[in-house]
Amino acid sequence: MNREIIFRGKSSVTNEWVYGSLVKCGNENHIIGFDEVDLDGHHIRYYSDRPVFTKQETIGQFTGLYDKNGKEIYEGDILMCIGQREDNKGRKYFRKVLFKNGGFCMNVPEYNVDSYLHHHIVNGELGWEVIGNIYDNPELMEETK
């Protein structure tokens, strides 16, 4: 199975998200962006011919996983899950996605640990939802305090 390696970062010119391949230019990383088209039901990505200058702190990699709604999950995303067990029913949990020790994980601030995303896959699905990211929606992480 092939894994699509994609990065994203916010353009330093337009402040919009750019998706594509990562390139290193000197001491900085940039994204070679791609555009997406749908031709007769076929999803096609094609790459631009020049790098987009991106805000370094916003660059993150696609985890290879999708949330419960089929949305791609990237480093820096904020995930939410609503408790279903008797002891946590209805409680909202918020987690920041990061890359640490060779794998993608979510920060669990209540216990001051990081938990690898693949540990949260049940029946082939990740039951969490992307509700924003730490760059556009930092206030969402205040929910965990």
Disulfide bonds with the S-S distance in Angstrom:
none
